[in-house]
Amino acid sequence: MTLRQKQVLDYVNKFIQDKGYSPSLAEIAKHLGVSGPAARGHVQMLIKRNYLTHIPGAARSIQVNNIF
């Protein structure tokens, strides 16, 4: 896992703990100071590596898998 992916994972996890729902890709991008497509790429890689789960077509549906 890259440093940036770890930052995404930590942000998503804390956001869900604090607010009870997952951040949007726009919120992730803003927090990291990157573009929307860059944030999406990091999230997709974390999904591929089974750190995150996403329900296609559903808003705010990113979930952290309990593997760490």
N, C-alpha and C positions, 0 to 999 in steps of 0.2 A: 504494500500500500504506500502510495506517495504521501508526502507531507500535505499536499493540497487535498487529497482524498480524505486524509485523517481529519483535516479541518472541516471538510464538508460533513463527515460522519458525526463529529463532535457537535457541530452546529445543529444539525438535524435532531440529534438525540436531546440536546438541551432545550431546543425550541419545543419539541413535543412534550418534554417534562414540564416546562413552564406554562405552556398554553393549552395543552391537551389535543392539539392537532398539528399536522406537519406543515412546514413552511412551503411556500410556492417556489418554483424555480427562480422567479424574479427576486424573491426575498433572499434566497441562497446566493444569487449572483450579486445582489447589492451588498450583502454582508461580506462577501469575499473580495469585492471590488473587481469582478470579472464580468464578461458579457453573458447573456442568457445562454447562447450555445455552448460556451465554455462550462458553465454550471451544469447544463444538461449532460455534457460529456462526462463530467466527474460523477454525477449521479448514476448515469448508465453504466459506468465502469464498476461502481460500487454494487449495483444490482447484479451485474454479470458475475462479480466475485462473491455474491451472496451475503453482502453486508447489509444491503437494503432490499426491500420489496416494494413494488409499485403496482397498483391496480390500474390497468389501462382504461382511459376514458373517465376516470373519477378524479375530481379535484382534491388536492391536498391528501393524497393517498399514499405518500411515502411512509414506510414503516421501517424501523431499525430491527434487524434480526438479532436475536440474543445469542451471538456466537463469540463475543469478546468480553 
